[in-house]
Structure formats: C-alpha cells, structure tokens
Amino acid sequence: MNRRCTGFVIASVSSLVVLLGLAWAANVEEELKKLETDRAAAAVKGDAATLEKQTSDDYTFINLYGQMSDKSQMVNAFKTGQTRLTSDELSDMKVRVYGSTAVMTGKAEVKGTLGGKDTSGQIMFTRVYVKKGGSWQSVAFQQTLISNP
C-alpha cells in the first residue's frame, strides 16, 4: 500500500509542477505582449526614455529598408524626429519563451516616416527579448514590409 501512496504522491507533485510551469509560461507571454504594446505606444509618443529603458545596450535593429542600427542610433532617431510614427497597431503576436530568452513574432500596421521616407503599411516583425536584472529588454528587432500583390 505504501508503494501505491508514494506513486500517487509523486504523480500528483509532478502534475502540479507541470501545471505551475504552464501557468508561468502563459504569464510571461502576456507580460511580453504587454511590454511590446507599451513599446509601440512609446514609439508613437516619441518617448525615447521608455525605449531606451526597454532596450539592451547590445541591441540591433534591421528596419524595413534593410538598414541596421544599434541602440543609440535607434533612440537618437526618435529624439531628433528622424523617426516619427503616428500609428503602430500590433496584431498576431506570438511568444516563445526559452528560459531567460523570448522570441516574439507579429504583425503591425504602421504610419509614419523613417529618415524622411514614408513607412506606412503592414509589416511582419521578429523581436528577441532577454531577461536582464529582473526585467525584459529587447536585444534584436527585425521588420519586413508586407508587399501588396
């Protein structure tokens, strides 16, 4: 009878651990989706301080024209008005978490300018987040313009 009880306890504890793990992952996914939504709102407001705080020092950004920039260049573009967004509506966000790293993909409908060029349209994006010092920071962002057939 003791073996049965021990087996039951082990199975119960294992199930609880799995359920807690699933709940944690769902919570992290929602946290990152909110962070991304807040980041999009900061971009529209031109809130360079928020973008700077949410961005890792080793950040890389590949824009829809295939140009690469780093954190200081990205933040400076918002500060100087070189990048101006009037709208950044996110959809279809999916998050995959790998410990302290997360990969997010999604779609955005953007309106604005980047270096004087019109950036209005739909884009697909991939963003990589890493948890550093207890908070998530963006380490890489790549976007691709969806062409209209």
C-alpha positions in Angstrom: 0.0 0.0 0.0 2.9 2.4 0.7 4.2 2.0 -2.9 0.8 3.0 -4.2 0.6 6.0 -2.0 4.2 7.0 -2.9 3.4 6.6 -6.6 0.2 8.7 -6.2 2.1 11.5 -4.3 4.9 11.5 -6.9 2.4 11.7 -9.8 0.4 14.5 -8.0 3.5 16.5 -7.4 4.7 16.0 -11.0 1.3 17.2 -12.3 1.4 20.2 -10.1 4.9 21.2 -11.3 3.8 20.9 -14.9 0.7 23.0 -14.3 2.7 25.6 -12.5 5.2 25.7 -15.4 2.4 26.2 -17.9 0.9 29.0 -15.8 4.3 30.7 -15.5 4.8 30.5 -19.3 1.4 31.9 -20.0 2.1 34.7 -17.6 5.4 35.5 -19.2 3.8 35.5 -22.7 1.2 38.0 -21.5 3.8 40.2 -19.8 5.9 40.3 -23.0 2.8 41.1 -25.2 2.0 44.0 -22.8 5.6 45.2 -22.9 5.5 45.1 -26.8 2.2 47.0 -26.8 3.7 49.6 -24.4 6.8 49.9 -26.5 4.6 50.6 -29.6 2.8 53.3 -27.7 6.1 54.8 -26.6 7.3 54.8 -30.2 4.1 56.7 -31.3 4.6 59.2 -28.5 8.3 59.6 -29.3 9.1 58.6 -25.8 12.8 57.9 -26.2 13.3 57.4 -22.4 11.0 54.4 -22.3 12.5 53.0 -25.5 16.0 53.4 -24.0 15.0 51.7 -20.8 13.4 48.7 -22.5 16.3 48.2 -24.9 19.6 46.4 -24.2 22.9 48.1 -24.8 23.9 45.5 -27.4 20.6 45.9 -29.4 20.5 45.6 -33.1 17.6 46.8 -35.4 17.1 45.9 -39.0 14.5 48.2 -40.5 12.1 47.6 -43.4 14.7 49.0 -45.8 17.4 46.5 -44.7 19.4 49.1 -42.8 21.0 48.0 -39.5 21.3 50.3 -36.5 22.2 50.0 -32.8 20.5 51.2 -29.6 22.0 54.7 -29.6 21.1 55.2 -33.3 17.5 54.0 -32.8 16.9 56.1 -29.7 18.5 59.2 -31.3 16.3 58.8 -34.3 13.2 59.2 -32.1 14.8 62.1 -30.1 15.6 64.1 -33.2 12.4 63.3 -35.0 14.2 61.4 -37.8 11.8 58.6 -36.9 8.2 59.6 -36.3 5.3 57.2 -36.0 1.7 58.4 -35.9 0.3 54.9 -35.5 1.7 51.4 -34.6 -1.1 48.9 -34.2 0.0 45.4 -33.3 -1.7 42.1 -34.0 -1.0 38.4 -34.3 1.7 38.4 -31.6 3.1 35.0 -30.7 5.7 34.5 -28.0 8.1 31.6 -27.5 10.0 31.5 -24.2 13.3 29.7 -23.7 14.3 30.4 -20.1 15.5 33.9 -19.9 15.2 34.5 -23.7 12.0 35.0 -25.6 11.2 35.3 -29.3 8.2 37.3 -30.4 6.7 37.5 -33.9 3.8 39.6 -35.1 2.2 42.0 -37.5 1.9 45.7 -37.3 0.1 48.4 -39.2 2.3 51.4 -39.1 2.1 55.0 -40.2 4.9 57.5 -40.1 8.3 58.3 -41.5 11.8 56.8 -41.1 14.6 59.1 -42.2 12.2 61.1 -44.3 10.8 58.1 -46.1 7.2 57.0 -45.7 6.9 53.9 -43.6 3.1 53.4 -43.8 1.9 49.9 -44.4 1.8 46.5 -42.9 5.0 44.9 -41.5 5.8 41.5 -40.1 8.3 41.6 -37.2 10.6 39.5 -35.0 11.8 40.8 -31.7 14.1 39.0 -29.3 13.9 39.7 -25.6 16.3 38.7 -22.8 15.6 39.0 -19.1 18.4 41.0 -17.6 18.5 42.3 -14.0 14.9 41.1 -13.4 13.4 42.8 -16.4 12.9 42.0 -20.1 14.9 44.0 -22.6 14.8 44.0 -26.4 18.1 42.8 -27.8 17.1 42.5 -31.5 14.3 43.7 -33.8 13.8 43.0 -37.5 10.9 44.1 -39.6 9.8 43.3 -43.2 7.3 45.3 -45.2 4.4 43.2 -46.5 4.1 43.9 -50.2 0.6 44.2 -51.7 0.0 41.8 -54.6 
